[in-house]
């Protein structure tokens, strides 16, 4: 196997960081504006901000330089992504997106920064717990 060059690594991290933060914001807004769940809104906001702090150990300009929206071969929208029944569906889809994205960040961080990978794993487990509390209250 050939080694992963930094540009591709940072591109993966950039895409998944954006995906995770966007999903966290959607979950936060559903908790806040739709379900009036203060704890859920605060929890997702805290995780979103913590993710930003944790990721600052990386070279942020490299993340932006690696972005290649025009050349992204994975810009595909599946039919299921365009259909949601209610806010619960939106919340669930975004919670899954967040967990998957943070897992990807965690795995690829291992190539550059093992302590960062550990911090991301902790965040992922916080999301599992928060999602369960929000769903139980909803």
JOKA-V646508 format. One record per residue. RES is the residue in one letter. PHI is phi in radians with two decimals (999 if undefined). NEAR is the number of other C-alpha atoms within 8 Angstrom. D_LAST is the distance of its C-alpha to the last C-alpha in Angstrom with 1 decimal. Layout:
# JOKA-V646508
res->{RES/RES}
phi->{PHI/PHI}
near->{NEAR/NEAR}
d_last->{D_LAST/D_LAST}
This chain:
# JOKA-V646508
res->{X/X/X/X/X/X/X/X/X/X/X/X/X/X/X/X/X/X/X/X/X/X/X/X/X/X/X/X/X/X/X/X/X/X/X/X/X/X/X/X/X/X/X/X/X/X/X/X/X/X/X/X/X/X/X/X/X/X/X/X/X/X/X/X/X/X/X/X/X/X/X/X/X/X/X/X/X/X/X/X/X/X/X/X/X/X/X/X/X/X/X/X/X/X/X/X/X/X/X/X/X/X/X/X/X/X/X/X/X/X/X/X/X/X/X/X/X/X/X/X/X/X/X/X/X/X/X/X/X/X/X/X/X/X/X/X/X/X}
phi->{999/-1.54/-1.20/-1.45/-1.33/-1.00/-1.07/-1.20/-1.05/-1.18/-1.16/-1.09/-1.13/-1.05/-1.08/-1.33/-1.14/-1.07/-1.05/-1.14/-1.13/-1.10/-1.11/-1.09/-1.13/-1.09/-1.07/-1.03/-1.18/-1.14/-1.04/-1.31/-1.67/-1.68/-1.76/0.87/-1.78/-1.04/-1.07/-1.11/-1.06/-1.13/-1.08/-1.18/-1.13/-1.07/-1.15/-1.06/-1.20/-1.12/-1.03/-1.08/-1.14/-1.05/-1.32/-1.12/-1.27/-1.59/-1.46/-1.03/-1.00/-1.16/-1.06/-1.16/-1.11/-1.40/-1.10/-2.49/-1.13/-1.14/-1.68/-1.32/-1.36/-1.80/-1.37/-2.11/-1.89/-1.52/-0.95/-1.08/-1.25/-1.67/-2.09/-2.44/-1.45/-2.85/-1.10/-1.09/-1.10/-1.11/-1.05/-1.05/-1.05/-1.31/-1.10/-1.15/-1.02/-1.11/-1.09/-1.11/-1.14/-1.19/-1.11/-1.08/-1.01/-1.04/-1.12/-1.35/-1.11/-1.03/-1.32/-2.09/-2.75/-1.04/-1.07/-1.09/-1.03/-1.13/-1.11/-1.15/-1.08/-1.05/-1.08/-1.05/-1.20/-1.10/-1.18/-0.95/-1.17/-1.14/-1.01/-1.12/-1.11/-1.13/-1.10/-1.17/-1.42/-1.35}
near->{2/3/4/6/6/6/8/9/10/11/12/10/12/12/9/12/11/8/11/13/11/8/12/15/11/10/13/14/10/12/14/12/7/8/8/7/9/8/6/13/14/9/10/14/11/8/12/11/8/8/11/8/8/10/8/8/7/5/7/7/6/9/12/8/6/11/9/7/5/4/5/7/5/4/5/5/6/6/6/6/7/7/6/9/6/6/9/7/9/9/11/8/8/12/13/8/11/13/12/8/12/15/11/10/14/13/9/12/11/10/7/6/8/9/6/13/14/9/9/14/11/8/11/11/8/9/12/9/8/11/9/8/9/11/7/6/5/5}
d_last->{46.8/47.2/45.5/42.6/44.0/42.3/41.7/39.7/37.8/36.9/35.9/33.4/32.0/31.9/30.1/27.4/27.0/26.5/24.0/22.0/22.1/21.2/18.1/17.0/17.6/15.6/12.5/13.4/13.9/10.6/8.9/11.8/12.8/10.1/6.9/9.4/8.2/11.7/11.6/9.9/12.4/15.1/14.7/15.0/17.8/19.5/19.5/20.8/23.5/24.4/24.8/27.2/29.1/29.4/30.7/33.3/35.6/36.3/38.8/36.6/39.6/40.0/36.4/37.2/40.6/39.3/37.0/38.3/36.2/39.2/40.2/36.8/37.4/33.7/32.7/31.5/28.7/27.6/26.7/23.3/22.5/23.3/21.0/17.3/15.7/12.8/10.7/8.7/12.3/13.4/10.8/11.8/15.5/15.6/14.2/16.9/19.4/19.0/19.6/22.5/24.0/24.0/25.5/28.2/28.8/29.1/31.6/33.8/33.8/35.6/38.6/39.0/37.2/36.1/34.6/32.4/31.2/30.3/28.3/26.4/25.7/24.3/22.0/20.9/20.0/18.1/15.9/15.5/14.3/12.1/10.4/9.9/8.6/6.0/5.0/5.6/3.8/0.0}
